[in-house]
Each structure stands twice: as C-alpha cells, then as structure tokens.
Amino acid sequence: MPNRSIQADAKASAPAAKAEIDALIVKGKADPTVVRTLRCRTVAEGRFRQINYIRNLPPQPVMEEAPESLLAEVIAPNASEALLAAFGSCLAVGIHANAVAQGIPIRSLEVDLEADINTTAVWGAGDLNPKTIGFETVRALVRIEAEAPRRILEALVEHATLWSPVANTLHNPVHLDVTLAPGSTMISVAAVAIEPRPALPAALLP
C-alpha cells in the first residue's frame, strides 16, 4: 500500500502575539455556544484535477493520481495528502497557540505525518472486494525545540491533539450529508458542444 507522508512547519521566528491569543481565549469563553459554518466549493476540471474555492483565497488545487499520467508532473497534493496537511496544520497551530498561552518559547516546530491507504478500489470503479477504504491509522511525529522540559512538551502535544478540531473530525463519527443538487440533469452532447465552460470528462459524467 502506498505511504502518504507530509510535513507541516510552524517556525517561532514569527510567534503569535500573546495578546492575540488571550483575546481569542476571552472571546471563546464569553460564548462557548458559537458555531461557525465553513464552506468550500470544489469544481472538477477534468483529468482527476479539482479546484477548491475557499473564502476569497486563491483557488486551491487538488490532483489525484490518474493511471494514464503516472509519469506526468505532479503539481498539487491529492485529497488524502491534503487531509494529512490539514491535520498537521491544525495540530501545529494548536501546539503553538497553547505554548504562547503558557509562556513557553518555541524555537521550531515540525509535524511529520504519514498514513497507509489501499487505493485498489479506484473510488468504487476498481476492485470492490471488502477492504478498509481510507486511513486506518494516522501517525504523527512532533519535533519541538523549546525552552521547556520534555514532560511539559509531551503534555502540550497531548492537550493540543485532544482539542484539535481536525483531529476530532478524524477520530469521531461524523455525519456525512451528501445530496444531488436541485436542477442537476443529464447534459446532451449538443449542449456540451456549445457550453462555454469546459465539459467534464466522460469518467465524471453519470
């Protein structure tokens, strides 16, 4: 099974200001019931490449490994690698924020993540024999250079993992509500020919 590995860095050369962290803490305690809705729009561009639109940020590409393009240039992470990156980033910022709140100077912070995945099902179009789909275990190795004893750093990492939104999303059962949007219909060949936007490849059509 292929191994997915990615590294998330958070250098203390630009540490979060203590006042900013304290302000977030006060705001969170003032109303613990506040819930934010995060949104992302994913648009398939063809050839297993997706573009994700989040807030007003530049488009974020995600590209899956297509069998016919294994030797082609890889210009973006695949979805599973992006998931590892999300966890690494969330864990790193959590460790950094808690270190700042506790007055622990951090000189460098890195998180090495890896997970094993079986991709032979090819998103349901390949081998459909029973198997685990997705990650069973995500391994994270945290490297910290800080002015604190190891037991303090271990407690810091454990606490940040416990309160990481992405870690909890991975660990807890999450309800997925996936529906077909109203108005989604089959597009005729003639209609595709005059469609101003690029048509989806046949593999992505119903």
Backbone hydrogen bonds in HBPLUS format (Angstrom, degrees):
<---DONOR---> <-ACCEPTOR-->    atom                        ^
c    i                          cat <-CA-CA->   ^        H-A-AA   ^      H-
h    n   atom  resd res      DA  || num        DHA   H-A  angle D-A-AA Bond
n    s   type  num  typ     dist DA aas  dist angle  dist       angle   num
A0004-ARG N   A0115-ALA O   3.00 MM 111  5.40 172.9  2.00 157.2 159.4     1
A0115-ALA N   A0004-ARG O   3.03 MM 111  5.40 137.9  2.21 137.2 149.7     2
A0006-ILE N   A0113-LEU O   2.97 MM 107  5.47 152.1  2.05 146.5 153.6     3
A0113-LEU N   A0006-ILE O   2.96 MM 107  5.47 172.0  1.97 170.9 172.9     4
A0008-ALA N   A0111-VAL O   3.00 MM 103  5.21 160.3  2.04 143.5 149.2     5
A0111-VAL N   A0008-ALA O   2.91 MM 103  5.21 146.4  2.03 145.1 155.4     6
A0010-ALA N   A0109-LEU O   2.88 MM  99  5.19 152.5  1.96 160.2 156.6     7
A0020-GLU N   A0017-ALA O   3.09 MM   3  5.28 122.3  2.44  99.8 113.7     8
A0021-ILE N   A0017-ALA O   3.15 MM   4  6.54 159.3  2.20 154.7 159.8     9
A0022-ASP N   A0018-LYS O   2.90 MM   4  6.11 163.9  1.92 153.8 158.7    10
A0023-ALA N   A0019-ALA O   2.95 MM   4  6.11 149.6  2.04 141.0 149.0    11
A0024-LEU N   A0020-GLU O   3.08 MM   4  6.36 153.6  2.15 144.8 151.2    12
A0025-ILE N   A0021-ILE O   2.96 MM   4  6.24 153.5  2.03 149.8 157.6    13
A0026-VAL N   A0022-ASP O   2.98 MM   4  6.24 162.9  2.01 151.0 154.6    14
A0027-LYS N   A0023-ALA O   2.97 MM   4  6.14 159.7  2.01 146.0 151.9    15
A0028-GLY N   A0024-LEU O   2.90 MM   4  6.05 156.1  1.96 146.5 152.7    16
A0029-LYS N   A0025-ILE O   3.02 MM   4  6.23 156.9  2.08 150.3 156.1    17
A0030-ALA N   A0026-VAL O   3.01 MM   4  6.10 137.7  2.19 141.8 153.0    18
A0034-VAL N   A0031-ASP O   3.39 MM   3  6.10 174.5  2.40 123.3 123.8    19
A0041-ARG N   A0053-TYR O   3.00 MM  12  5.05 162.7  2.03 139.5 144.9    20
A0053-TYR N   A0041-ARG O   2.79 MM  12  5.05 162.6  1.82 144.7 150.5    21
A0043-VAL N   A0051-ILE O   2.85 MM   8  5.29 166.4  1.87 154.4 158.6    22
A0051-ILE N   A0043-VAL O   2.96 MM   8  5.29 161.9  1.99 145.6 151.2    23
A0045-GLU N   A0049-ARG O   2.89 MM   4  5.58 171.8  1.90 161.9 163.2    24
A0049-ARG N   A0046-GLY O   3.11 MM   3  5.64 149.3  2.20 113.8 121.7    25
A0064-GLU N   A0048-PHE O   2.93 MM  16  5.39 164.2  1.95 164.1 163.6    26
A0050-GLN N   A0062-VAL O   2.76 MM  12  5.17 171.6  1.77 166.0 168.6    27
A0062-VAL N   A0050-GLN O   2.87 MM  12  5.17 155.1  1.93 149.8 151.4    28
A0052-ASN N   A0060-GLN O   2.81 MM   8  4.90 156.5  1.87 131.5 139.6    29
A0060-GLN N   A0052-ASN O   2.86 MM   8  4.90 173.8  1.86 146.9 148.2    30
A0057-LEU N   A0054-ILE O   3.01 MM   3  5.87 161.6  2.05 149.3 153.0    31
A0063-MET N   A0077-PRO O   2.92 MM  14  5.88 152.5  2.00 133.7 140.2    32
A0069-SER N   A0066-ALA O   2.94 MM   3  5.38 160.4  1.98 118.0 124.5    33
A0072-ALA N   A0069-SER O   3.00 MM   3  4.99 156.0  2.06 102.9 110.6    34
A0082-ALA N   A0078-ASN O   2.91 MM   4  6.17 152.0  1.99 153.1 162.2    35
A0083-LEU N   A0079-ALA O   3.01 MM   4  6.29 139.9  2.17 139.2 149.6    36
A0084-LEU N   A0080-SER O   3.16 MM   4  6.54 151.2  2.25 141.6 148.2    37
A0085-ALA N   A0081-GLU O   2.91 MM   4  6.22 155.5  1.97 147.5 154.8    38
A0086-ALA N   A0082-ALA O   2.90 MM   4  6.12 148.4  2.00 142.0 150.3    39
A0087-PHE N   A0083-LEU O   3.06 MM   4  6.35 158.0  2.11 148.1 153.1    40
A0088-GLY N   A0084-LEU O   2.86 MM   4  6.09 168.3  1.88 155.4 158.8    41
A0089-SER N   A0085-ALA O   2.89 MM   4  5.97 159.8  1.93 147.1 152.5    42
A0090-CYS N   A0086-ALA O   2.99 MM   4  6.08 160.6  2.02 144.6 150.2    43
A0091-LEU N   A0087-PHE O   2.87 MM   4  6.01 163.5  1.90 154.2 158.9    44
A0092-ALA N   A0088-GLY O   2.94 MM   4  6.00 159.9  1.98 144.6 150.5    45
A0093-VAL N   A0089-SER O   3.01 MM   4  6.16 166.1  2.03 149.8 153.2    46
A0094-GLY N   A0090-CYS O   3.03 MM   4  6.11 147.9  2.14 139.8 149.0    47
A0095-ILE N   A0091-LEU O   2.94 MM   4  6.18 158.0  1.98 150.8 156.0    48
A0096-HIS N   A0092-ALA O   2.95 MM   4  6.12 164.0  1.98 149.6 154.4    49
A0097-ALA N   A0093-VAL O   2.86 MM   4  5.91 163.2  1.89 144.5 149.4    50
A0098-ASN N   A0094-GLY O   3.05 MM   4  6.13 163.8  2.08 145.5 149.9    51
A0099-ALA N   A0095-ILE O   2.92 MM   4  6.04 149.4  2.01 144.2 153.4    52
A0100-VAL N   A0096-HIS O   2.94 MM   4  6.20 158.4  1.99 151.7 156.9    53
A0101-ALA N   A0097-ALA O   2.94 MM   4  6.19 159.4  1.99 146.4 152.4    54
A0102-GLN N   A0098-ASN O   2.98 MM   4  6.12 141.3  2.13 139.7 149.1    55
A0104-ILE N   A0099-ALA O   2.77 MM   5  4.86 170.3  1.77 150.3 148.7    56
A0103-GLY N   A0100-VAL O   3.11 MM   3  5.02 156.2  2.17 100.2 107.5    57
A0147-GLU N   A0105-PRO O   3.14 MM  42  5.77 156.9  2.20 158.3 165.3    58
A0107-ARG N   A0145-GLU O   2.65 MM  38  5.30 157.5  1.70 157.4 164.7    59
A0108-SER N   A0145-GLU O   3.34 MM  37  5.16 153.6  2.42 131.7 135.1    60
A0145-GLU N   A0108-SER O   3.00 MM  37  5.16 161.5  2.04 146.0 146.1    61
A0110-GLU N   A0143-ARG O   2.91 MM  33  5.08 157.0  1.96 148.1 154.5    62
A0143-ARG N   A0110-GLU O   2.77 MM  33  5.08 172.6  1.78 155.4 157.9    63
A0112-ASP N   A0141-LEU O   2.89 MM  29  5.04 169.7  1.90 146.8 146.4    64
A0141-LEU N   A0112-ASP O   2.79 MM  29  5.04 159.2  1.83 147.2 154.5    65
A0114-GLU N   A0139-ARG O   2.96 MM  25  5.35 145.4  2.08 145.8 155.8    66
A0139-ARG N   A0114-GLU O   2.86 MM  25  5.35 170.5  1.87 172.9 170.0    67
A0122-VAL N   A0119-THR O   3.10 MM   3  5.71 161.4  2.13 118.1 123.6    68
A0127-ASP N   A0120-THR O   3.05 MM   7  5.78 153.5  2.12 142.9 136.6    69
A0124-GLY N   A0121-ALA O   2.88 MM   3  5.19 135.9  2.08 108.2 121.6    70
A0126-GLY N   A0121-ALA O   2.70 MM   5  4.39 153.4  1.77 137.8 129.0    71
A0125-ALA N   A0122-VAL O   3.01 MM   3  5.29 164.1  2.04 113.8 118.9    72
A0152-ILE N   A0149-PRO O   3.08 MM   3  5.49 128.2  2.36 107.7 120.4    73
A0153-LEU N   A0149-PRO O   3.17 MM   4  6.55 156.0  2.23 150.0 157.2    74
A0154-GLU N   A0150-ARG O   2.79 MM   4  6.06 156.7  1.84 158.6 165.2    75
A0155-ALA N   A0151-ARG O   3.12 MM   4  6.23 157.5  2.17 138.4 143.9    76
A0156-LEU N   A0152-ILE O   2.93 MM   4  6.14 146.0  2.04 140.7 150.8    77
A0157-VAL N   A0153-LEU O   2.95 MM   4  6.21 158.8  2.00 151.2 155.1    78
A0158-GLU N   A0154-GLU O   2.98 MM   4  6.17 163.9  2.01 149.4 154.2    79
A0159-HIS N   A0155-ALA O   2.94 MM   4  6.02 159.2  1.98 144.5 150.2    80
A0160-ALA N   A0156-LEU O   2.98 MM   4  6.13 161.2  2.01 147.4 152.7    81
A0161-THR N   A0157-VAL O   2.96 MM   4  6.11 155.5  2.02 148.9 155.3    82
A0162-LEU N   A0158-GLU O   3.04 MM   4  6.21 156.6  2.09 144.9 151.2    83
A0163-TRP N   A0159-HIS O   3.14 MM   4  6.39 145.8  2.27 145.4 153.6    84
A0164-SER N   A0161-THR O   3.36 MM   3  5.13 167.5  2.38 100.5 104.0    85
A0168-ASN N   A0164-SER O   2.98 MM   4  6.17 160.2  2.02 154.2 159.2    86
A0169-THR N   A0165-PRO O   2.93 MM   4  6.12 145.6  2.05 139.8 149.7    87
A0170-LEU N   A0166-VAL O   2.95 MM   4  6.21 153.2  2.03 149.9 156.1    88
A0171-HIS N   A0167-ALA O   2.94 MM   4  6.07 151.8  2.02 143.9 152.3    89
A0172-ASN N   A0168-ASN O   2.81 MM   4  5.60 164.0  1.84 146.4 150.5    90
A0184-SER N   A0181-ALA O   3.21 MM   3  5.84 151.4  2.30 140.1 139.4    91
A0192-VAL N   A0188-SER O   2.99 MM   4  6.30 153.5  2.06 151.2 158.6    92
A0193-ALA N   A0189-VAL O   3.12 MM   4  6.35 146.2  2.24 142.6 151.1    93
A0194-ILE N   A0191-ALA O   3.27 MM   3  5.54 137.4  2.47 101.1 111.2    94
A0195-GLU N   A0192-VAL O   3.18 MM   3  4.98 153.9  2.26  97.0 104.9    95
A0204-LEU N   A0201-PRO O   2.90 MM   3  5.61 157.1  1.95 122.0 128.8    96
A0205-LEU N   A0202-ALA O   3.11 MM   3  5.20 152.1  2.19 103.8 112.3    97
